[in-house]
């Protein structure tokens, strides 16, 4: 979010969703972006945590395969 274009566009909508790359985006950056969007007069609805790795145990895979 180096430009204020996203914050300017967000004002035209009811709310904005922040998409955050898991284990890559620093918490301070997310806070800064949220503050910029709110300062522009837009609402932040929530955050989507993207690129999260889920390691499912083999026992669960075996149970799902039996069905």
mmCIF file of the C-alpha atoms, coordinates in Angstrom:
data_MODEL
# 
_entry.id   MODEL 
# 
loop_
_atom_site.group_PDB 
_atom_site.id 
_atom_site.type_symbol 
_atom_site.label_atom_id 
_atom_site.label_alt_id 
_atom_site.label_comp_id 
_atom_site.label_asym_id 
_atom_site.label_entity_id 
_atom_site.label_seq_id 
_atom_site.pdbx_PDB_ins_code 
_atom_site.Cartn_x 
_atom_site.Cartn_y 
_atom_site.Cartn_z 
_atom_site.occupancy 
_atom_site.B_iso_or_equiv 
_atom_site.pdbx_formal_charge 
_atom_site.auth_seq_id 
_atom_site.auth_comp_id 
_atom_site.auth_asym_id 
_atom_site.auth_atom_id 
_atom_site.pdbx_PDB_model_num 
ATOM 1  C CA . UNK A 1 1  ? 0.000   0.000   0.000  1.00 0.00 ? 1  UNK A CA 1 
ATOM 2  C CA . UNK A 1 2  ? 2.438   2.593   -1.190 1.00 0.00 ? 2  UNK A CA 1 
ATOM 3  C CA . UNK A 1 3  ? -0.207  4.747   -2.810 1.00 0.00 ? 3  UNK A CA 1 
ATOM 4  C CA . UNK A 1 4  ? -3.434  6.151   -1.450 1.00 0.00 ? 4  UNK A CA 1 
ATOM 5  C CA . UNK A 1 5  ? -5.369  4.832   -4.447 1.00 0.00 ? 5  UNK A CA 1 
ATOM 6  C CA . UNK A 1 6  ? -6.759  1.814   -2.561 1.00 0.00 ? 6  UNK A CA 1 
ATOM 7  C CA . UNK A 1 7  ? -7.956  4.007   0.298  1.00 0.00 ? 7  UNK A CA 1 
ATOM 8  C CA . UNK A 1 8  ? -9.588  6.411   -2.155 1.00 0.00 ? 8  UNK A CA 1 
ATOM 9  C CA . UNK A 1 9  ? -11.404 3.598   -3.962 1.00 0.00 ? 9  UNK A CA 1 
ATOM 10 C CA . UNK A 1 10 ? -12.472 1.946   -0.679 1.00 0.00 ? 10 UNK A CA 1 
ATOM 11 C CA . UNK A 1 11 ? -14.575 5.002   0.188  1.00 0.00 ? 11 UNK A CA 1 
ATOM 12 C CA . UNK A 1 12 ? -16.893 4.191   -2.737 1.00 0.00 ? 12 UNK A CA 1 
ATOM 13 C CA . UNK A 1 13 ? -17.837 0.815   -1.219 1.00 0.00 ? 13 UNK A CA 1 
ATOM 14 C CA . UNK A 1 14 ? -19.667 -0.210  1.960  1.00 0.00 ? 14 UNK A CA 1 
ATOM 15 C CA . UNK A 1 15 ? -16.580 -1.866  3.432  1.00 0.00 ? 15 UNK A CA 1 
ATOM 16 C CA . UNK A 1 16 ? -13.109 -3.118  2.557  1.00 0.00 ? 16 UNK A CA 1 
ATOM 17 C CA . UNK A 1 17 ? -11.471 -6.474  3.225  1.00 0.00 ? 17 UNK A CA 1 
ATOM 18 C CA . UNK A 1 18 ? -7.741  -6.644  3.852  1.00 0.00 ? 18 UNK A CA 1 
ATOM 19 C CA . UNK A 1 19 ? -5.966  -9.652  2.337  1.00 0.00 ? 19 UNK A CA 1 
ATOM 20 C CA . UNK A 1 20 ? -2.826  -10.516 4.297  1.00 0.00 ? 20 UNK A CA 1 
ATOM 21 C CA . UNK A 1 21 ? -0.174  -13.066 3.301  1.00 0.00 ? 21 UNK A CA 1 
ATOM 22 C CA . UNK A 1 22 ? 0.376   -15.367 6.258  1.00 0.00 ? 22 UNK A CA 1 
ATOM 23 C CA . UNK A 1 23 ? 3.893   -15.358 7.733  1.00 0.00 ? 23 UNK A CA 1 
ATOM 24 C CA . UNK A 1 24 ? 5.001   -12.717 5.208  1.00 0.00 ? 24 UNK A CA 1 
ATOM 25 C CA . UNK A 1 25 ? 3.180   -9.499  6.069  1.00 0.00 ? 25 UNK A CA 1 
ATOM 26 C CA . UNK A 1 26 ? 4.243   -7.768  9.257  1.00 0.00 ? 26 UNK A CA 1 
ATOM 27 C CA . UNK A 1 27 ? 1.558   -6.822  11.762 1.00 0.00 ? 27 UNK A CA 1 
ATOM 28 C CA . UNK A 1 28 ? 2.699   -3.197  11.750 1.00 0.00 ? 28 UNK A CA 1 
ATOM 29 C CA . UNK A 1 29 ? 2.074   -2.964  7.994  1.00 0.00 ? 29 UNK A CA 1 
ATOM 30 C CA . UNK A 1 30 ? -1.459  -4.316  8.411  1.00 0.00 ? 30 UNK A CA 1 
ATOM 31 C CA . UNK A 1 31 ? -2.164  -1.753  11.125 1.00 0.00 ? 31 UNK A CA 1 
ATOM 32 C CA . UNK A 1 32 ? -0.783  1.070   8.964  1.00 0.00 ? 32 UNK A CA 1 
ATOM 33 C CA . UNK A 1 33 ? -2.964  0.061   6.008  1.00 0.00 ? 33 UNK A CA 1 
ATOM 34 C CA . UNK A 1 34 ? -6.045  -0.202  8.210  1.00 0.00 ? 34 UNK A CA 1 
ATOM 35 C CA . UNK A 1 35 ? -5.394  3.270   9.624  1.00 0.00 ? 35 UNK A CA 1 
ATOM 36 C CA . UNK A 1 36 ? -4.940  4.734   6.114  1.00 0.00 ? 36 UNK A CA 1 
ATOM 37 C CA . UNK A 1 37 ? -8.215  3.221   4.921  1.00 0.00 ? 37 UNK A CA 1 
ATOM 38 C CA . UNK A 1 38 ? -10.125 4.401   7.985  1.00 0.00 ? 38 UNK A CA 1 
ATOM 39 C CA . UNK A 1 39 ? -8.542  7.861   7.778  1.00 0.00 ? 39 UNK A CA 1 
ATOM 40 C CA . UNK A 1 40 ? -9.835  8.133   4.195  1.00 0.00 ? 40 UNK A CA 1 
ATOM 41 C CA . UNK A 1 41 ? -13.344 7.528   5.557  1.00 0.00 ? 41 UNK A CA 1 
ATOM 42 C CA . UNK A 1 42 ? -13.822 3.878   4.590  1.00 0.00 ? 42 UNK A CA 1 
ATOM 43 C CA . UNK A 1 43 ? -14.786 0.950   6.808  1.00 0.00 ? 43 UNK A CA 1 
ATOM 44 C CA . UNK A 1 44 ? -12.638 -2.155  7.222  1.00 0.00 ? 44 UNK A CA 1 
ATOM 45 C CA . UNK A 1 45 ? -14.867 -5.212  7.458  1.00 0.00 ? 45 UNK A CA 1 
ATOM 46 C CA . UNK A 1 46 ? -12.135 -7.704  8.277  1.00 0.00 ? 46 UNK A CA 1 
ATOM 47 C CA . UNK A 1 47 ? -8.979  -9.500  7.285  1.00 0.00 ? 47 UNK A CA 1 
ATOM 48 C CA . UNK A 1 48 ? -8.480  -12.561 5.078  1.00 0.00 ? 48 UNK A CA 1 
ATOM 49 C CA . UNK A 1 49 ? -5.433  -14.626 6.015  1.00 0.00 ? 49 UNK A CA 1 
ATOM 50 C CA . UNK A 1 50 ? -4.029  -15.880 2.719  1.00 0.00 ? 50 UNK A CA 1 
ATOM 51 C CA . UNK A 1 51 ? -1.378  -18.494 1.877  1.00 0.00 ? 51 UNK A CA 1 
ATOM 52 C CA . UNK A 1 52 ? -1.818  -20.337 5.174  1.00 0.00 ? 52 UNK A CA 1 
ATOM 53 C CA . UNK A 1 53 ? -0.378  -23.854 5.181  1.00 0.00 ? 53 UNK A CA 1 
ATOM 54 C CA . UNK A 1 54 ? -2.447  -26.527 6.859  1.00 0.00 ? 54 UNK A CA 1 
ATOM 55 C CA . UNK A 1 55 ? -0.718  -29.758 7.563  1.00 0.00 ? 55 UNK A CA 1 
ATOM 56 C CA . UNK A 1 56 ? -3.327  -32.476 7.884  1.00 0.00 ? 56 UNK A CA 1 
ATOM 57 C CA . UNK A 1 57 ? -2.208  -35.654 9.674  1.00 0.00 ? 57 UNK A CA 1 
ATOM 58 C CA . UNK A 1 58 ? -2.203  -38.912 7.688  1.00 0.00 ? 58 UNK A CA 1 
ATOM 59 C CA . UNK A 1 59 ? -4.838  -40.390 10.009 1.00 0.00 ? 59 UNK A CA 1 
ATOM 60 C CA . UNK A 1 60 ? -7.372  -37.814 8.818  1.00 0.00 ? 60 UNK A CA 1 
ATOM 61 C CA . UNK A 1 61 ? -6.521  -38.496 5.168  1.00 0.00 ? 61 UNK A CA 1 
ATOM 62 C CA . UNK A 1 62 ? -7.081  -42.223 5.776  1.00 0.00 ? 62 UNK A CA 1 
ATOM 63 C CA . UNK A 1 63 ? -10.483 -41.587 7.385  1.00 0.00 ? 63 UNK A CA 1 
ATOM 64 C CA . UNK A 1 64 ? -11.552 -39.383 4.485  1.00 0.00 ? 64 UNK A CA 1 
ATOM 65 C CA . UNK A 1 65 ? -10.411 -41.987 1.948  1.00 0.00 ? 65 UNK A CA 1 
ATOM 66 C CA . UNK A 1 66 ? -12.614 -44.672 3.578  1.00 0.00 ? 66 UNK A CA 1 
ATOM 67 C CA . UNK A 1 67 ? -15.783 -42.699 2.968  1.00 0.00 ? 67 UNK A CA 1 
# 
